[in-house]
Amino acid sequence: MTARTSQILLIVSAFLVGLVVFTGVFLYSTGNFGGDRATASAIGGPFKLVDQNGASISDDDIKGRPFLVFFGYTHCPDICPATLFEVSEIMHALGKDADRTGALFITVDPERDTPAVMKDYLSSFDPHLRGATGDRAAVDAAEKAYRVYAKKVPTTDGDYSMDHTALVYLMDKQGRFVAPFSLKRRPEEAAADLRRYF
């Protein structure tokens, strides 16, 4: 074997090893490495909260149809109302098919967002949008299940705002996380995408 042949084999071997390592890391990080995808992705899971009408709501209630899940709070000045408006537009674009899906708005600020406050706030949006709140422990558990970051930020007037994850989670009919759901498109396009999971 010549020195040149050995060098080529070494380069090819290094490339193949690198490719195998990259593929393994990629599959692991995207939740597709062995076993069940939902287990690997570890987004979503059990929660027990109360909706805007005071009725119990849990992860079992969003199974059986695709669901959009968003975490926010009613005192949010811009991102939350804009997101809920866009979700409402998608529900409108779905027409009668909106009954085959749903959307859940889970507060990250349960101290202020009581069921009554949530009900008043959500009256401005599509009726397919359901709110969820609870005590601090219950909301913390939901945030943990969805890997949501949320933190109080004191303001100069003695009040506070909330920093929080602003993703819209697409959950399939089994309650498993599919992907972040993009709202940066026409409502009709987003509605067509959502229909794929009916």
N, C-alpha and C positions, 0 to 999 in steps of 0.2 A: 504494500500500500504506500503510495507516494505521500509526501508531506502535504501536497495540495489536496489530495483526496481526503486525508485525515482532517484537514482544516475545514473542508466543505461539510464532512459528516458532523464535525463538532458544531458548526454553525446551524445545520439543520436540526441536530438534536437539541440545541439550546432553544431554537425557535419552537419546536414541538413541546418541550417542557413548559416554556412560557405560555404557549397557547392553552395547554391543559390547566395550568394554574389560573390563568385569566378566566377561562370558562367556568372553573369551579367557583371562583370568587364572584363572578357575575351571577351564576345561578343561585348561590347562597344569598347574595344581597337582594335579589329580586324575589326571593321566596319560592323558587322553583327547584331547589336542591333536595331531592328525595322527599318522600312522604307527601302529605296533604298540603296543598298550596295555602289553604286558610291557616293551618297551624304554623306554617313557616312564615307567613306574612305577619301574623300576630297583631292584626289591626281589627278592631271590633271585638265584640264579645258580650258577656252578660252585663246588664245594668238594670236597675229598678228605680224609676223616677215617677214623677207625677206630671200629667199634661196640663194644658191651660184651663181645662174644665175640672181639674181636681181628681181626675181618674188615674189609676195606676197605669204606667206604661213601661214595658220592658223590651229587651232585645227580641223576645218571642213575637211581639206585636208587629215588628217590621219584617218578619219572615213571610215568605209566600209570594212576594212581589219585589221588584227592584226598588230600592230606596236611596234617596239622597240625604246625607246627614251633614249638618253644619253646626259648628260650635261658635257661639258669639254671645252678645248681651244687649239688652234693650237700650242701654245708655250709650251704646257705640255711636259715634258721630257720623261715620261714613261707610266703612267697609261692610258692616252687618246689614244695614238697610239696603245698600246697593246689591249685595249678594242675594238677599231675600226677594228683592224686586226681580232680579234676573231668574231666580228659581220660579217665581210666580209666572213670569213670562213663558217659561218652558212648560209649566203646567197648562197654561192657556193654549199654547201651541199644540199640546197633545190632544186637546178637545176631550171627547168621551174617553179616550185612552188614559186620561189622567187618573181615572178610578182604578186603573191596573197598576199604579205605582204610588209613590208617596214621598214626602219630604219631612224631615225632622230637624227642628232647630233646638239644640240643647244649650242652655245658658251656662256660661262660665262664671256667672255672678249671681248665685242663688240668694245671697243676702238681700239683694234689691229686687230680683226677678221672681216674685211670687207668682202663683198661678193666675191671680187676677191681673197683675201687671203684664204677664205674657199674653193673656187673652186680649187685653186692650191693644197691645202692641201688634199682635198678629191679625187683628181685624182689618188692618190696612193691606194685607197680602192675600194671596190665593187661599181658599179654604182647605185645599189639600195639604197645606203646610201645618204641621202639628208642632206645638212647643213642648219642651220638657224641662222641668226643674226638680228640686228636691233639697234635702239638707246638704250641708257641705260635704259630708262623707260620701253620700250617694253620687253627687256631681263629680267629686274627685275620682271615684271608681270608674265612672263613664269616661272621664278624661284619660285615665290611665289605660283603659281598654282600647281607646282610639289613638293613643300616643299623642295626645293634645298637650301643647304647652299653654299655660295660662298663669298670669301673675298680676297682682294688684300693683298699680303705679300711682302713688300719691300725687295729687295736683296742688298747685299753690294756694288754692282756696280751701284746703282742708278736705276736699272730696277725693275721689280716685277714679282712674280709668283702668281698663284691663288690656294688657298685652296678651294676645292669644293667637294660636294657629288659625289660619283663615282658609283652610282647604275645604272643599266640598267632597265628601267621601261617597263614592258609588258602591253600594252594597247589593249583591245579587239576591236571588229569591231564597237562597239558603242562609242569608245573613252574613255572607262572606265578603270581605273587601275585594273589589275588582281593581279600582284605580282612582286617583283623583279625577273628579269630573270637571272638565273645562267649561266655563261659562263664557269664554272669550270667543264667541261665535254667534251666529244668528239663532234665535230661539228655536226655529224650525229645524236647524241642523242638530242642535242639542237634543231636541225631542226625538228626532230620527235615531240618534245614537242610543238614547234611553230605551226606545222600543226594541232594540236588539236583545234586551235582557228580559223581555216579557216571558 
